[in-house]
Structures are given as structure tokens and as C-alpha cells.
């Protein structure tokens, strides 16, 4: 309850920093020595010190320690670890594989809500655990049994598996069935489940073409997202998007692009442009209205792949281009691997017929000023 600027808080923070370098294997073991210390574990993961040093000794020590002790931990403790591994985008294979082994051994004893928490780090980090050949079929079997009891957890687990390009056919038969939909529509979380099911249905259309089971009734389809993600909005002041927007405005003019355009099935794009075969960015006034991104709620918007592919075949001289500003939080920590949701978005946009131009922060941080940014964009385009 002390104010952050008080002398005592400053002294304690300084002392914590000085001791961080001495944080060793013994300390990690002490944190996990009893379930009462889950609060200590949560405090460590939530602290500013951990945020500043998340790839330091604590994570390395935990990655060495956890595999040997995992079978003695409760699902709550393992879910707590999974939560913060995902939150901090820590793509540490030893931690992720330990969570996966825990799931493989204990999965039948866990309810869907706990499984959802343990599976999420894999999709978040775009990481297939080393035991996925055994784990994924086991998760499918568990979901088949428990799909109806926890609909929201079920679609969350499915979304994680889809992001890793794994498509459980028998579970899809269940979640797209009239009974499951009717059950969901009477719950308080009906809209969020419809959003997930709409995106899952779109993913089936784009990536699982051999699927022949039931699909989501068109009347229940909605856009997955109607605007930019919360994380992008919260981090806007740290984003390179503003620099790119101003450079693009000066380079091609405001009449030649759209910013923050939401494309079906609900992906927010940073910048959308149309380019002809000679590489010229076209004013939107020269692009037929029917070819621009369809209105968000229209049935045409949800026809997905067919609408864009038909469009590009009709207009052989035009190509839609998406400029994607990939800021630091779009990647796993200290990695050039995009988080799972971003990677799936990119796959889907390409399958929909868009040309994706990636603008990674590692390139943008080397750009100094508008003129350099314009030169950078000219090269990219």
C-alpha cells in the first residue's frame, strides 16, 4: 500500500536488484517447496523485477529444476507457471515440454478449464511440444468426452490446436453440431463462443479443406475481432505504426491506403493497399468498389476465400497488399518467431489472396526519421 515513490519502496527495490544476481538453484526449490508458496511464485512472476530480468537466472534455474519435480506439483501450480510463461512470451522448450508431459500424464484427471490453461502456452509461443504425436490425440479424446460440459474451454483448446495447424476432426463434428450451438446460445458467453467458432469455421475453410463434417450455421457467424487487439491498443505509444503511417502518407498519399482495416474473418490489418503489375500503388478511387474490403457484417464478408480469389481472378492487373507492422510484442521473447495468433493470421491472409509485406521491429528500429522510413517502405513495396 506504500506509494511507489516513497523512500522505503526505493530502498527495497534497490535491495531486491542487488540480490537478484545471487538468486540460485536453492531459491527456486524453496519457491516450490509447498503449495502455500504459490503466492510467492505468483508474486515473482508479476513483479517488475521479473519483467525486467525474465530471461535471467530464475527462468534458467526453473527450466533445469521443473522437469525433475513436475510430477509432485499440483495442476494449480503448473497452470500458474503456464500462465506466466504465456504472458511473458517465454519460448523456453524445457518449460514447455515439461508442461506438455504433465498434460500427457495427468490429462484425464483434469477438467477442461485447467487443460485450456496448460495448452495455451504452446499456441501462444507457436511451439509444438516434443511429445505432440502422443499429446494431441490424447487431448482430442479428452475433448470428445468433455466438450459439452465446458463449451468455452473447449473452443479455446481447439483454437490453440488450430494455431499449431492441428485439426481434430471428431471434436469439430461436436462443436459445429446443432446441439452444441443451442447449448452455447443460452449461456452468458454466447458471443465470445460465436466469435471463436466463426474463426474456427474460417480456418476449416482455408486450411482443412478435406473436412466434410458439419459447419457453423451462417446465421451464427460474426467477425472474430471488430478492431485492433487490446495489446496493440495498449502498446500503441511503443509501436512503429505511427512512423510507418506518416511515411506512407507522404510516400503514396492518404487516398492510396486504408489503415486499421478489419478483414474477414475478423483480422485487423495495419495498412491495406492495392498495387498493379508494374508496382504502382493505386488510389482507392481507381479500384472498383466491389473489390475493396467488404463491409464487416455483410454475408459477402464471410464468404472468405471465394470472394478474394474471385476478385483477384477478375482483376488480373490488381493485387491487394497488407503491410504488417510487427512490433516487439508480436514475437516470442528474444526471438524472431511470431506468436501463434499472429502467425495464424498471416497464414490466413495469404490463403485469402492477400500479399503480405512484413515490417519487423528489428528493421524498423534501425530507421531514423521520415525520409529513411519512406526509403525503407519504397524498397519493401
N, C-alpha and C positions, 0 to 999 in steps of 0.2 A: 503493500500500500504506500510505500515511500515514493515521493516524486523522483522521476528519472534523473534530474539534475542535482539531487541532494549530495552533499559530500560523502555520506556513508555509502550510498549506492556506487559512487565513483570508486571509492576505496575497494569495495567488494568486487567490482568488475575488474579492477587492476589486479587484485589478488588472484581472481579466477584465471585471468590471462597468464599470469606468471606460473600458475600451477598446471595449466593445460599441457605444457611441454613435458611434464612429469607424469601425465596420465598413462598408466601402463596396463599390462595384462591383468594384474591383480585387481585393478579398479573395475575393469569390465566384468570380471567374475563376481565382484561384490554387488554390482548393479543387478545382476540376475540371480542373486543368491536366495531371494524369497519373493513371493508374489506381492508382498507389501511394497516391494521396490519398483513395481510397475509405475508408480507415480514418479519415482526418481528417474526412471528411463524416459518417461514422457517429458519430464522437465528438461532433461538433457537435449532431447530431440527438438524441443520447442524453443530452446534458448538462443539468444543472439550469438553467443559464443560458438555454439554448434553450427549455426548457419554460416558463420564466417570461416569455420575450420572443418566443414563437414567431410572433406576428403582426407583429413589428417589422421592421427594415430587411433582415435576412437573407432572409426569405421574399419580401419585395417585390423585392429585388435578384435573387433566384433566378428569380422569375416573369418578370422582364424579360430575364434572361440566357439561361435554359434553352431557349426556343423557337429561338433563333439557333444554339445549339450542340448540340441534341439528336442530330442525325444523326451526330455524331462520338463519341457516348458508347456504351459497351458496354451490352448488356442487363443486366449485373450492376449497373452504376451506376444505370441507370434503375429497375431493380427496387428498389434501395436507397432511391432517392428516393420511389418509390411506397409502400414500406413505412412510411416515417416520415410521409408526407403522410396516410396512413390512420390511423396510430397517434395522431397529434395532431389528427385530425379537421379538417384544413385544407381548407376548401372554397374553394380558390383556382382559379377557372376556367382561368386561363392555364397553371398547372401541370398540371391535369387534362387539358386539351385537348392539351397537349404530349405527355403520356404516351399519349393516345389516337392521336395522329398517328404516334408512334413505333410503336405496335402495328399500325396500318394499313399502314405501310411495311415493317415487318420481321416481321410475324406468322408468315409461312410458315417463316421460318428459326428460330423459337423453339420450344422444347419446351413441353409443356402446363404444366409446373410454373412456368416463367417467365411464361407468359401469365397464369396464375392470379394471380401477384403483381402484375402490371401492371393487371389488370382490377379487382382488389379495391377500390382507392380509389374507383371510380365508384359501386359499390353502397354502400360504407361512407358516402360523402357524399351518397347519394341524388341523384346527378348524372348526367344523360345527356350525354355529350360532344357537342360541336357536330357531329362527324362520325359520329354513331351510325348514320345512314342507310346509310353505307358500311361502318362498322366492324362492326356486329352481324352482318350477313350473312357477312362475311369470317370472323368468329370461328366462326360456325356451320359453315362449310365446313371450317375447320381442325379443329374438334372432331369432325366426321364422320370425318375421316381418322385422328385420334389418340385417339379415345375409349377404345379398348381398351388402349392402351399405358400410360396413366396414369389409372386409374379415379377415384382420389381428387381429382386436379387437375380432371378433367372435371366431377365433380359440384360442386366448388367454383365453377368458372366458370359452370356452369348456375345455381347459387344466386345468384350476383351478377347474372346477367341476369334472373332471376325477380324479384329485389328491385326491378329497374328496369322491371318489367312487360313484359319481352320474353320470349317463349316459343318457343324453337327446336324446332319440331315434329319434324324429321328426327332430331335428336340425342336427343330424348325416346324415339323408337322404339328407338334403340340402348340407352340406359341402362336401359330397362324390359324389354329382351329377356331371355329365359332364359339366353342365352349370357353376357351381361354380368354378370347376377346370379350365375351359377355361378362365373364367374371371380373375382368380388369375394369370395364367401364363403370362398374358400381363402386369402385374404390376411390379414395381421395387422390391417389397418384395416377389417375387415368391419363391425364395429359402427358405426363413425362413418359409413361409406358408407350403411349401412342407415338411420341417422338422417337423413342428407341426403335420401336417396331417399324416405323417408316424408314429409318436409316438402314435397319437390317434388311428390309424388303428391297431397298435400293441396292444394297451390297449383293444380295442374291442375284438381282437382275444384271449387275455388272461383272461379278466375279465368280458366281456359282451357276453358270448357265445350264449345267446338266441337271440341276434340281428340278423335279417335276411334281412336287407336293403342293399343298395349299399355299396361297399367298395372302398378303394383307388386303382385306377388302378396301377398294379405292376410297370409299367414303370415310375411312378412318385415317387416311394419310394426311400428315402435316409436315411442315418443314422441321428438321431436327433442331436447327438454330435459326432464329429470326434476325440476329445481329451478331456483332463481334463477340468472341468469347470473353467471359469475365476476366480471365487472366490478362488478355490483351488490353482490355479497357483499364485494368488496374495498373498495368505497366506502361501505359501509353507514353508517359514522360521519359521513359528509358528507351523507347523504341526508335529505330531508324526510319520509321514510316513517314514521319513529318519531313525529314530531309528528302526522302525519295519523292514524296508528293510535290514539294516545291520544285525540285529538279525536273520532274516530269511535266509540271505545269509550264515551266519555262522552255522545256525542250519540244513538246508537241502541242501545247495549248490545252486549256480546260475542256474544249469541245471534242477532244480525241480520246478521252478515257473516262471510266467511272470508278469511283473509289468506294470501298466497303460494300460492294455488290454481293448480295446473297444469291447463290445459285442453287437450284435443286440438286440434291435432296435437302439442302439446308447448310451449305458451306459458305462461310463469309470469305470473300476474296479481297485482297488488298487493293489491287488495281486490275481493271479489265479493259483490254484494248483490242482493236481489230486491225490486222495488218494484211496487206495484199502480197502477191507473189514477189514483187520487186522490193519488199521490205519497208514499204511506206506505211506509217501509222495513219489510219483513215479517220476523218471526222465522223462522229456518230451520225450526222445528218446524211452521210453517204452510204451508211449501212442500212439496208431495209429494216423497217421496224420489227417485222416478224422474226428477224434473225437475232435481235438483241435478247438479253436475258429475259425470259418470260416472267409475268407478274407472279409474285410469291405464292399466292393462294390458288392460282388457276389450275385446272386439271392438266393443261398443257405442261405446266411446270413439273408435274410429277411423272410425265411420260419419259423423263430422263434421257436415256441413251438415244432412243429413236429420234427425239426432237433435234438434238445437236448433230447427230450423224446425218439426218436428212437435210439439215440446214447446210452442213459443210459440203454435202454432195451437190446440192442445188447451186451453191455459190462457190464454185471451184477456185475462184480467184481471191477468196477471203479466208482468213483464219483467225479464230478468237485466241487471244493471248491473255494469260493470267500472270501478272507479276506478283511473286510471293516474297514478302519481306520476312525472312526467318530470323527472328531475334533470339537472344541467348536462351530464353526460357522455352523456346520451341525445340530445344535439343536436350538430350540427356546430359547430366553434369560432366563437364570436361570431356566432351565427346562431340563428334560430328554426326551422330546418329539422331535423327528426328524422333520425338516422342511418338508413340503408336497412333494417337488420334490424328496427328499432323501427317504422318506417313500414309495412313489410310485415305485421308482427304486428298492427298496428292495423287494416289493411285486412281481414285475415283474420278477426279477431274480429268486426268489423262484418258481414262476409258470413255469419258463423256465426249471426248474430242477436243478438249482444250490443250493448247500448247503452254506448258508450264515453264516460266523463267524464274529460276531460284536466285534470290538475293540474300545470301547468308551474312549474318552479322560479322563473321570473320573477315569478309571482304569489305563490308560497309564501314567497319571501324578504321580502315586504312584510308578512307576517302576524306579529304579535307576541303570543306567548302562546297558551294553550289556548283561552281564550274567543273570541279573534279567529279562531282556527283553526276552532272549532265554527261560528261565524257564516259563515265562508267556505264550509265544507262544506255547511251548510244551504242557502246560495244555489246552490251547484253542483248539489245533489241536487234 
